[in-house]
Amino acid sequence: MARVCQVTGRKPVVGHKVSFSNKKAKRRFLPNLQTKRFYLPEEDRWVTLKLTTDAIRTINKNGLLNTVKDLRANGVAI
């Protein structure tokens, strides 16, 4: 799973690079992905996830255990 957030599912999108003369060329907008380790005390182990910064804020808000339960319910192996 290259360049895809494991929580939100965000992927690269395609758009235009616009020069000063207003010429347009195709380019990719990549998500702000970070590899982050979280400690899961219920399972007594570390979990490494590839996340966008928005997903890190979601985990801080909802909790790691709830997020991991949702991922496993959707079939993501963690």
N, C-alpha and C positions, 0 to 999 in steps of 0.2 A: 504494500500500500504506500506508494510513493506520493508525497505531496497531497495527502488527504488527511483531514482531521478525523480522529477516531471517535470523537464525541459528537461533533456537529455535522460531520460529513462534507465540510467545505473543500472544494477542489479549485484548481486554477481556472480562470475564466479568460476569454479572448476579447481583446478590444483593439483600439487604434492608438498608436503613438502619433501625436500631432506635432509637426514641426512649426517653426515660426511662420513659414510660408504657407501653412495650413495643408501641407501634404500629409497624407495618412498612410501609415504602414502598420501591418498587423504586429501585435505583441501579446504576451501572456502576462496576466496579473496573478502573481502567486500569493497564496494565503500566508499569513505570518505564523509559520509552524515552529514550535519549540518541542524538543524532546525533554520530558519532565518525569522524574521519579517521585512516586508517592508511596508513603508507608501505609499499609493496610493492616491495622492492629487486629482486626477480627480474624484474619488469616495468618497473621504474624509473618508477613512477607512484604517485599518491595514490588511495586508495579510500575513499569515504564510505559508511558503513553506518548504518542505523537499528537500534540494538541495545538490548536490556535490559541492565541492569547484570550480570545473571547470564551473559549471552552475552559480555560484555567479559572476565569472569573466565575463561570457557572459551577465548577466543582467547589470553589470556595463558598459559594452561596448555598448549594444544595447538599454538599457533603460528598465525600469520595465514595462511601458505601452505597448510597442511593444511585450515583452515577454508574458504578460498576454493575449494580443489579440491572439497571436499564440496558447497559451494553450487552450483558450476558443474555437478557431476554430477547435482544435483537439478533443474537447469534454470533457476536464478536467474541473470539477467544482471548481471554486475559489470564 
